[in-house]
Amino acid sequence: MEWRSKNVDAETADRLSSLLGLSRVAATMLVRRGLADPDAARSFLNPSLRDLPSPFLLPDMNRAVERLIQALDRRESVCIYGDYDADGLTATALLADFLERLGFRVSTYVPHRQDEGYGLNGEALETLSRSGVDLVVTVDCGVSDVDAVSRARSLGLDVIVTDHHQPPERLAPALAVVNPKRKDAAFPQRALAGVGVAFFLAGGLRQAMRERGLITTAEQPELAPLLGLVAIGTVADMAPLRDVNRIMVRMGLERLARPDQPGLIALKEVSSLEPGRPLTAREVAFRIAPRINATGRLDSAQPSLELLMTREADRAASLARMLEQTNIQRRRLHAEMVRQALGMIEAEGADPGKAIVLWRQGWHRGVVGLAASKLVERFCRPVILMSVEDGWAHGSGRSVEGFNIYVALDRCRDVLTRFGGHDLAAGLTLEADRVEELKRAFLEIAEREIDDRFLEPALDIEAEVTLDDLEAGLASELARLAPFGEGNPEPVFVLNDLKMISGGLVGGSHLKMTLGQGGRSLDTIGFGLGERLIELGPRVSVAVQRHTSNFRGRTTLGWKVVDIKKSPA
């Protein structure tokens, strides 16, 4: 694997280091992230809720707030219609709970992935209309659902769309379409998650009601307790952890140390995350979010939504255990799907080309996106996997840097029945007898437009450091630059020419080493790197990341080796 490092102007890093009292390594990290300006760097290091922009910079926020206030005054029934993934579920729970605290009559609706599919659908809207709903507020969906919103209007239902997906040229004909990706949006960050848009709707509604004397400052529901949900949904949806998202996620992770919601308390417990400690974004991404997502992937997402909304500790504990068992089942399905996909790729030949498009009868459509992500990690090229059933193919695509999969699918729209998504992830539906046609069209676009350099595995290196650097406060400085994730990648450091003091296998495939340099030593673990031991010599160079391990409720911080090379003789 290539280790690549982007050059940073040394003078700029030194100046930032001096002005902010940071090590040169930390200053270099800030410059790499486009934060060479001292004021911008200070804001990044010291995120504050006071720096959040006005909700009314989002398009149609005024219209949405006006209609909600009208619904409250008329005692109308409001339904929050969400998506079945972690972003949609946290957004649904957040907005429903907030409206309830303001005195609204609120219900929720989350479609079934297999039975109804993503987004608004006519049958659901007819059911809501018959049940007496007057106003539907979507979260994390709806911006492309032109026909469904038109159907709602014919049923006498008003619709407010809040979404963050790429809007089509023709917006859904709703009363309001609150979406930061609209061309006319003045909001300073386009890449909010769905739960982030819901949070700002709550904030805008609260502000308007307070200004009109409908609530007092003492009566208004607090927004800060909602930030735990915002952090989960934003991290789960891989929204960039910069600017507005960074502020909300940083504060939300701190709230998750001692969450107010019984469901989050129970979810942390089954995830073996000890109480009282702020979570990392990585722990949210790999321990919390998968358990929330599991029910909606395999069946109905209702248990996950109920977990996020319940105010009863016993019920929360029972639901959390259910999510844990569902997630175990999800992992088994995922592993089997990846195994089958690898077999199909191998059967097609040694060279997979610049993209991979596979489909199979019986694949669980709730897991194809996860399997596609795994294959992207392995092959460094875009992947589309599809489940074929009852004459239809339902698929998910994942991409690599430099190739916008949403734009590529848009060019294949004549083959598709439905699609949507982002630069790096998308969902799609088409008739099963057209999958070969989609494969040809998609592969042709990939072959023409993907630069070969994006197809080679590479490791982006922040800086070369020494063992002295690791022990000189770098870990505490990393905490100030966290949370790490999309848009603020977790740093990888290189240590060159270390002495291999000891090395061996643990757990069958992991490489445990003690490395030395300049009289200091470092204990490390390299997950899945055990087979590399035989090729190493007495001196090595390693690429390392900060690592948090949890064992029997105890958290330990250390360093993990993500790649290793034999040092030249």
C-alpha positions in Angstrom: 0.0 0.0 0.0 1.3 3.5 -0.9 1.8 5.9 2.0 1.1 9.4 0.7 1.6 12.7 2.4 0.4 16.1 1.2 3.1 18.8 1.5 2.3 21.6 4.0 4.1 24.9 4.0 6.5 24.7 7.0 6.4 28.5 7.7 2.6 28.5 7.9 2.5 25.5 10.3 5.3 27.1 12.5 3.4 30.4 12.7 0.1 28.6 13.6 2.0 26.5 16.2 3.4 29.7 17.8 0.2 31.7 17.8 -2.0 28.9 19.2 0.5 27.2 21.5 0.3 23.9 19.7 2.9 21.3 18.7 4.1 21.5 15.2 2.4 18.2 14.5 -1.0 19.5 15.5 -0.5 22.8 13.6 0.4 20.8 10.5 -2.9 18.8 10.9 -4.9 22.0 11.0 -3.1 23.4 7.9 -3.8 20.1 6.1 -7.5 20.7 6.9 -7.5 24.1 5.3 -7.3 25.9 8.7 -4.2 28.0 8.2 -6.0 31.1 9.3 -5.6 31.5 13.1 -9.2 32.6 13.7 -10.6 29.7 11.7 -8.3 27.3 13.6 -9.4 28.7 16.9 -13.0 28.2 16.0 -12.3 24.7 15.0 -10.5 23.9 18.2 -13.2 25.6 20.4 -16.6 24.8 18.9 -19.5 26.5 20.6 -23.3 26.3 20.2 -23.2 30.1 20.0 -21.6 29.8 16.6 -24.5 27.8 15.1 -26.2 29.8 12.3 -29.8 31.0 12.3 -32.3 28.2 11.3 -34.0 30.8 9.1 -31.1 30.7 6.6 -32.5 27.3 5.5 -34.9 27.7 2.6 -38.7 27.6 3.4 -38.0 27.6 7.2 -40.4 30.5 7.7 -43.2 28.6 5.8 -42.6 25.4 7.8 -42.6 27.2 11.1 -45.8 29.2 10.2 -47.7 26.0 9.2 -46.6 24.2 12.4 -47.7 27.1 14.6 -51.0 27.0 12.8 -51.3 23.3 13.4 -50.7 23.9 17.1 -53.3 26.6 17.3 -55.9 24.5 15.5 -55.0 21.3 17.6 -54.4 19.5 14.3 -52.8 16.0 14.1 -49.1 16.1 12.9 -47.3 13.0 11.7 -43.5 12.9 11.5 -42.7 10.6 8.5 -39.1 9.4 8.7 -36.7 7.0 7.1 -35.7 3.6 8.5 -32.0 4.2 8.9 -30.2 5.7 11.9 -30.3 9.2 10.5 -34.0 9.1 9.7 -34.9 7.4 13.0 -33.0 9.9 15.2 -34.5 12.7 13.2 -38.0 11.2 13.7 -37.5 10.7 17.5 -36.0 14.2 17.9 -38.8 16.1 16.1 -41.6 14.1 17.6 -40.4 14.4 21.1 -39.8 18.1 20.7 -43.2 18.8 19.3 -44.8 16.7 22.0 -43.1 18.9 24.6 -44.6 22.0 22.9 -48.1 20.5 23.2 -48.6 19.2 19.6 -50.7 16.2 18.8 -47.9 14.0 17.3 -47.6 10.6 15.7 -44.8 9.0 13.7 -44.6 6.8 10.6 -41.5 4.9 9.3 -42.0 2.8 6.2 -41.0 -0.8 6.0 -37.8 -1.2 3.9 -38.9 -4.4 2.1 -42.7 -3.8 1.9 -42.7 -0.1 1.1 -39.3 1.1 0.2 -37.6 4.4 0.8 -39.5 7.7 1.0 -43.1 8.8 0.9 -45.6 6.3 -0.6 -49.2 6.7 -1.5 -50.7 3.8 0.5 -49.1 5.2 3.7 -50.4 8.6 3.0 -53.9 7.2 2.5 -53.6 5.4 5.8 -52.5 8.6 7.6 -55.4 10.5 6.0 -58.0 8.0 7.2 -56.5 8.1 10.7 -57.1 11.9 10.9 -53.7 13.3 10.2 -53.8 16.9 9.0 -50.1 17.7 8.5 -47.2 15.4 7.5 -43.6 16.5 8.2 -41.0 14.4 6.5 -37.5 14.0 7.9 -34.6 12.6 5.9 -36.8 12.0 2.9 -39.4 13.5 0.6 -37.5 16.0 -1.6 -37.8 13.8 -4.7 -41.3 12.3 -4.0 -43.2 14.5 -6.4 -46.0 12.0 -7.1 -46.5 11.1 -3.4 -46.7 14.7 -2.3 -49.2 15.4 -5.0 -51.2 12.4 -3.8 -51.1 13.9 -0.3 -52.5 17.2 -1.5 -55.4 15.4 -3.2 -56.1 13.6 0.1 -56.3 17.0 1.9 -52.9 16.4 3.7 -50.5 19.3 3.9 -46.8 18.3 3.7 -43.7 19.9 4.9 -40.5 18.3 3.5 -37.3 18.4 5.5 -34.5 16.5 3.8 -30.8 16.7 3.0 -30.6 14.5 -0.1 -29.7 16.0 -3.5 -32.9 17.8 -4.8 -34.0 17.0 -8.4 -34.7 19.8 -10.8 -38.4 19.6 -9.9 -38.9 19.8 -6.2 -41.8 17.9 -4.5 -44.8 20.3 -4.5 -44.9 20.6 -0.7 -45.9 23.6 1.4 -42.2 23.9 2.4 -39.1 22.1 1.3 -36.4 22.7 3.9 -33.2 21.4 2.4 -29.7 22.9 2.7 -28.8 21.5 -0.8 -31.3 23.6 -2.6 -29.7 26.0 -5.0 -31.3 29.0 -3.3 -30.1 27.9 0.2 -28.2 30.6 2.2 -27.3 28.2 5.0 -23.5 28.0 5.5 -23.3 24.2 5.3 -24.9 22.2 2.5 -24.0 18.8 3.9 -26.2 18.5 7.0 -27.6 15.1 7.9 -31.4 14.7 8.0 -31.3 14.8 11.8 -29.4 18.1 11.5 -32.2 19.6 9.4 -34.8 18.4 11.9 -32.8 20.0 14.8 -32.8 23.4 13.0 -36.5 23.1 12.4 -37.0 22.5 16.1 -34.8 25.5 16.8 -36.6 27.7 14.3 -40.0 26.8 15.7 -38.9 27.4 19.3 -37.5 30.8 18.3 -40.6 31.9 16.5 -42.9 30.8 19.3 -40.8 32.6 21.9 -40.8 35.8 19.8 -44.6 35.7 19.5 -45.1 35.2 23.1 -46.5 31.7 22.7 -43.9 30.3 25.1 -41.6 31.9 27.6 -37.9 31.3 28.0 -38.7 29.3 31.1 -41.3 27.2 29.3 -39.4 26.4 26.1 -38.0 22.9 25.7 -34.2 22.7 25.8 -32.4 21.9 22.5 -29.1 20.7 24.1 -30.5 17.3 25.2 -31.3 16.6 21.6 -27.7 16.8 20.5 -27.0 13.2 21.4 -29.5 12.1 18.8 -28.0 14.7 16.3 -24.5 13.2 16.9 -25.7 9.7 16.3 -27.6 10.5 13.1 -24.9 12.7 11.7 -22.1 10.3 12.2 -24.2 7.3 11.0 -25.0 9.1 7.8 -21.3 10.0 7.2 -21.9 13.7 7.0 -18.7 15.7 7.1 -17.6 16.6 10.6 -16.8 20.2 9.8 -18.3 23.6 10.5 -21.9 23.3 11.7 -21.8 19.5 11.9 -18.6 19.6 13.9 -20.2 21.8 16.6 -23.3 19.7 16.9 -21.5 16.4 17.0 -18.8 17.6 19.4 -21.4 18.7 21.8 -23.6 15.7 21.2 -20.8 13.2 21.9 -20.4 15.0 25.3 -24.1 14.7 26.0 -23.9 11.0 25.3 -21.6 10.6 28.3 -24.8 10.9 30.4 -27.8 10.9 28.0 -31.2 11.9 29.3 -33.1 9.3 27.1 -33.6 5.8 28.7 -33.1 4.3 25.2 -29.7 5.7 24.7 -28.7 4.6 28.2 -29.8 1.1 27.4 -28.2 1.2 24.0 -24.8 2.2 25.5 -25.1 -0.7 28.0 -25.7 -3.4 25.4 -22.9 -1.9 23.3 -20.5 -2.3 26.3 -19.9 1.5 26.5 -19.4 2.5 30.1 -21.5 5.4 31.5 -20.0 8.7 32.3 -17.5 8.9 29.4 -18.1 10.9 26.2 -18.2 8.7 23.2 -16.0 9.0 20.1 -17.4 9.3 16.7 -15.9 5.9 15.8 -17.8 4.3 18.7 -21.0 5.8 17.4 -20.3 4.7 13.9 -19.3 1.1 14.7 -21.2 0.3 17.9 -24.3 2.5 18.4 -25.4 3.1 14.8 -25.3 -0.5 13.6 -27.6 -1.6 16.4 -30.1 1.2 15.6 -29.9 0.3 11.9 -30.3 -3.4 12.3 -34.1 -3.7 12.8 -34.8 -1.5 9.7 -32.4 -3.5 7.6 -33.9 -6.9 8.4 -37.6 -6.0 9.2 -39.5 -3.1 10.7 -37.6 -0.2 12.1 -40.3 0.4 14.7 -38.4 -1.3 17.6 -35.4 1.1 17.1 -37.7 4.1 16.9 -39.5 3.0 20.1 -36.2 2.6 21.8 -35.2 6.2 21.0 -38.5 7.6 22.1 -39.5 5.5 25.2 -39.3 7.2 28.6 -39.5 3.9 30.5 -36.2 2.3 31.5 -37.5 -1.3 31.6 -38.9 -1.0 28.1 -35.7 0.5 26.9 -33.6 -2.3 28.3 -35.9 -4.9 26.6 -35.8 -3.2 23.3 -32.0 -2.7 23.5 -31.6 -6.5 23.9 -33.8 -7.1 20.9 -31.6 -4.7 18.8 -28.5 -6.6 20.0 -29.9 -9.9 18.8 -31.0 -8.4 15.5 -27.6 -6.9 14.9 -26.0 -10.3 15.5 -28.3 -11.7 12.8 -27.4 -8.8 10.5 -23.7 -9.5 10.8 -24.2 -13.1 9.8 -26.1 -12.1 6.7 -23.5 -9.5 5.9 -20.6 -11.9 6.1 -22.4 -14.5 3.9 -23.2 -11.9 1.3 -19.7 -10.6 1.1 -18.4 -14.2 0.8 -20.8 -14.9 -2.1 -19.9 -11.6 -3.8 -16.2 -12.3 -3.6 -16.9 -15.7 -5.2 -18.8 -14.0 -8.1 -16.0 -11.6 -8.6 -13.4 -14.3 -8.7 -15.5 -16.3 -11.1 -15.7 -13.3 -13.5 -11.9 -13.1 -13.8 -8.8 -11.6 -12.1 -9.4 -8.0 -13.2 -12.7 -6.5 -11.9 -12.4 -3.4 -14.1 -13.0 0.1 -12.8 -16.4 -0.8 -11.1 -18.2 -3.8 -9.8 -21.9 -4.5 -10.4 -23.4 -7.7 -9.0 -26.9 -9.0 -8.3 -28.3 -12.2 -6.9 -31.7 -13.7 -6.1 -32.3 -13.9 -2.4 -29.8 -11.3 -1.2 -31.3 -9.4 1.7 -31.9 -5.9 0.3 -31.4 -4.4 3.8 -27.7 -5.6 3.8 -26.6 -4.9 0.2 -25.3 -1.4 1.1 -23.1 -2.7 3.9 -21.7 -5.4 1.7 -21.0 -2.9 -1.1 -19.1 -0.8 1.4 -17.0 -3.8 2.4 -16.1 -4.5 -1.3 -15.2 -0.9 -1.9 -12.7 -1.1 1.0 -11.2 -4.3 -0.5 -11.1 -3.3 -4.2 -10.9 0.5 -4.2 -13.6 1.0 -6.9 -17.3 1.8 -7.0 -19.6 -1.1 -6.2 -23.3 -1.7 -6.9 -25.0 -4.7 -5.3 -28.6 -5.6 -6.1 -31.1 -8.0 -4.6 -33.5 -9.5 -7.2 -37.0 -10.5 -6.1 -40.4 -10.6 -7.7 -39.3 -9.1 -11.0 -37.5 -6.2 -9.4 -33.9 -5.4 -8.5 -33.3 -3.3 -5.3 -29.7 -2.1 -4.9 -27.2 0.1 -3.1 -24.1 1.6 -4.5 -20.9 2.9 -2.8 -18.2 4.9 -4.5 -14.6 6.1 -4.1 -13.1 9.5 -4.0 -13.3 11.3 -7.4 -16.4 9.4 -8.7 -19.8 10.8 -7.9 -22.1 7.8 -7.9 -25.3 9.9 -7.8 -24.3 11.7 -11.0 -23.3 8.4 -12.7 -26.7 6.9 -11.8 -28.4 10.1 -13.1 -26.9 9.4 -16.5 -28.4 5.9 -16.3 -31.8 7.2 -15.3 -33.5 5.7 -18.4 -32.7 2.3 -17.1 -33.8 3.0 -13.5 -37.2 3.2 -12.0 -36.0 5.1 -9.0 -32.7 6.3 -7.5 -31.3 8.8 -5.0 -28.4 9.5 -2.8 -25.1 11.4 -2.4 -21.6 11.6 -4.0 -20.4 8.4 -2.4 -23.6 6.4 -1.7 -26.9 5.8 -3.5 -29.9 3.6 -3.6 -31.7 2.3 -6.7 -34.6 0.3 -8.0 -35.2 -1.1 -11.5 -36.9 -3.9 -13.3 -35.0 -7.1 -12.9 -34.7 -7.8 -16.7 -32.7 -4.5 -17.0 -29.9 -5.2 -14.7 -27.5 -6.2 -17.5 -28.3 -2.9 -19.2 -27.6 -1.0 -16.1 -24.3 -2.8 -15.6 -23.1 -2.0 -19.2 -24.1 1.7 -18.8 -22.5 2.1 -15.4 -19.3 0.3 -16.3 -18.9 2.4 -19.4 -19.2 5.6 -17.4 -16.7 4.3 -14.8 -14.2 3.2 -17.4 -14.4 6.6 -19.0 -14.3 8.8 -16.0 -12.4 7.1 -13.1 -8.7 8.1 -12.9 -6.5 5.0 -12.4 -4.9 6.7 -9.3 -8.2 6.4 -7.4 -8.2 2.6 -7.9 -5.0 1.9 -5.9 -5.1 1.5 -2.2 -3.4 4.3 -0.4 -2.9 5.6 3.1 -3.0 9.3 3.7 -0.3 10.2 6.3 -0.6 13.3 8.5 3.0 13.5 9.6 6.2 11.7 10.4 6.6 11.5 14.2 8.8 10.0 16.8 8.1 8.1 20.0 9.0 11.3 21.8 6.2 13.1 19.9 3.6 10.4 21.0 4.5 10.9 24.6 4.8 14.7 24.6 1.1 15.5 24.7 0.1 14.6 21.2 -2.8 12.5 22.5 -4.4 15.5 24.3 -4.0 17.6 21.2 -5.7 15.0 19.2 -8.7 15.2 21.5 -9.0 18.9 20.7 -9.1 18.1 17.0 -11.7 15.4 17.4 -14.3 14.2 16.6 -12.8 12.4 13.6 -14.7 11.0 10.7 -15.9 12.1 7.3 -14.4 15.5 6.4 -12.0 15.4 9.4 -10.2 12.1 8.9 -8.7 10.3 11.9 -5.0 11.0 11.6 -2.4 8.4 10.6 1.2 9.0 11.7 4.3 7.3 10.5 7.2 6.3 12.7 10.3 5.3 10.8 13.2 2.9 11.6 11.9 1.5 14.9 13.5 -1.5 16.6 11.4 -4.6 16.8 11.8 -5.5 20.5 9.2 -8.2 20.4 6.5 -9.4 18.0 4.0 -12.2 17.9 0.5 -13.3 17.0 -2.6 -12.9 19.2 -6.1 -14.0 18.5 -4.9 -16.0 15.5 -4.4 -13.1 13.0 -3.5 -10.0 15.0 0.1 -8.7 15.3 1.2 -7.6 18.7 4.5 -5.8 18.9 6.7 -3.8 21.2 8.7 -1.2 19.3 11.6 0.9 20.4 13.3 4.2 19.5 15.7 6.4 21.3 15.4 4.6 24.6 11.6 4.7 24.5 9.2 1.8 23.8 5.7 1.5 22.4 3.2 -1.4 22.7 1.1 -1.8 19.6 -1.6 -4.0 18.1 -2.1 -4.5 14.3 -5.5 -6.0 13.6 -5.4 -8.6 10.8 -1.7 -8.0 10.2 -0.4 -11.3 11.7 0.6 -12.7 8.3 3.0 -9.8 7.8 5.2 -10.9 10.7 7.2 -13.4 8.6 8.3 -10.7 6.1 9.6 -8.2 8.8 13.1 -7.7 9.9 14.7 -6.3 13.1 13.8 -2.7 12.1 10.4 -1.5 10.8 8.4 1.5 9.8 4.8 1.7 11.0 1.7 3.8 10.3 -0.3 4.2 13.5 -3.6 5.6 14.7 -4.9 6.3 18.2 -6.9 3.3 19.4 -9.6 3.0 22.1 -10.2 -0.5 23.4 -12.9 -1.6 25.8 -12.6 -4.7 27.9 -15.1 -5.6 30.7 -16.2 -2.0 31.0 -12.7 -0.5 31.1 -11.4 1.8 28.4 -7.8 1.9 27.5 -6.1 4.3 25.0 -3.2 3.1 22.9 -1.9 3.0 19.3 -2.8 0.5 16.6 -0.7 -0.3 13.6 -2.7 0.1 10.3 0.2 -0.7 8.1 3.8 -1.9 8.5 6.9 -2.0 6.3 10.4 -3.4 6.7 12.9 -0.7 7.1 15.7 -0.6 4.5 18.9 -2.3 5.6 
